């Protein structure tokens, strides 16, 4: 599958924005939101400057997608990265604490 050069630039920009936000804040959620905001801002700019630019939904998606992938990776790392399912351990501890006197 070939990815158009323009879409590759959008992917790279979204990835750069998301990685910077992730490294600065440590938040996958903020990284995702920042990539979405960057994609939306660029396409709104294009919409307002139709004489030189063409707004495109796929450009927005290409910019936003890396941030969402980073969010998914962070969530998966938090859930499974330490060698176990942390969520189930928390649930078991909570369940056990309900039966303590």
C-alpha positions in Angstrom: 0.0 0.0 0.0 1.3 3.4 -1.0 0.8 6.4 1.3 0.8 9.7 -0.5 3.6 12.1 0.4 1.2 14.6 1.8 -0.4 12.0 4.1 3.1 11.0 5.3 3.8 14.6 6.2 0.5 14.7 8.2 1.4 11.4 9.9 4.9 12.7 10.8 3.5 16.0 12.1 0.9 14.2 14.3 3.5 11.9 15.6 5.9 14.7 16.4 3.2 16.7 18.3 2.0 13.6 20.2 5.5 12.5 21.2 6.4 16.0 22.4 3.3 16.2 24.5 3.8 12.7 25.8 7.4 13.4 26.8 6.5 16.7 28.5 3.4 15.6 30.3 3.6 11.9 30.5 0.0 11.7 29.5 -1.2 9.5 26.6 -4.6 11.2 26.8 -3.1 14.7 26.3 -0.9 13.4 23.5 -4.0 12.1 21.7 -5.9 15.3 22.2 -2.9 17.4 21.0 -2.6 15.4 17.8 -6.4 15.7 17.2 -6.2 19.5 17.9 -3.2 19.9 15.5 -5.1 18.1 12.8 -8.2 20.1 13.3 -6.3 23.4 13.4 -4.5 22.6 10.2 -7.7 21.7 8.4 -9.5 24.7 9.7 -6.7 26.8 8.4 -7.0 25.2 5.0 -10.8 25.8 5.1 -10.2 29.5 5.7 -7.5 29.7 2.9 -9.1 27.8 0.1 -7.4 29.9 -2.5 -4.1 28.1 -1.6 -5.1 25.1 0.4 -7.7 22.3 0.3 -9.2 21.0 3.5 -9.3 17.2 3.6 -10.8 14.8 6.1 -8.1 12.2 5.4 -5.4 14.8 6.2 -7.1 15.4 9.6 -7.3 11.6 10.2 -3.6 11.2 9.2 -2.6 13.9 11.6 -4.7 12.7 14.5 -4.1 9.0 14.2 -0.6 8.8 15.6 -1.8 10.5 18.8 -4.5 7.9 19.2 -2.1 5.1 18.6 0.2 6.5 21.3 -2.7 6.6 23.7 -3.5 3.0 22.9 0.1 2.1 23.4 0.3 3.9 26.8 -2.9 2.2 28.0 -1.7 -1.2 26.9 1.7 -0.6 28.6 -0.1 0.4 31.8 -2.3 -2.7 31.7 0.2 -5.3 30.5 3.7 -3.8 30.5 4.8 -4.8 33.9 4.2 -8.5 33.3 0.7 -8.8 34.5 -2.8 -7.4 34.3 -2.7 -4.6 36.8 -6.4 -4.0 36.6 -7.2 -7.5 37.8 -4.7 -7.2 40.6 -6.4 -4.0 41.7 -9.9 -5.6 41.5 -8.7 -8.6 43.5 -7.2 -6.3 46.2 -10.4 -4.3 46.3 -12.5 -7.5 46.5 -10.4 -8.8 49.3 -10.6 -5.6 51.3 -14.4 -5.8 51.4 -14.2 -8.9 53.5 -11.7 -7.6 56.0 -13.1 -6.8 59.5 
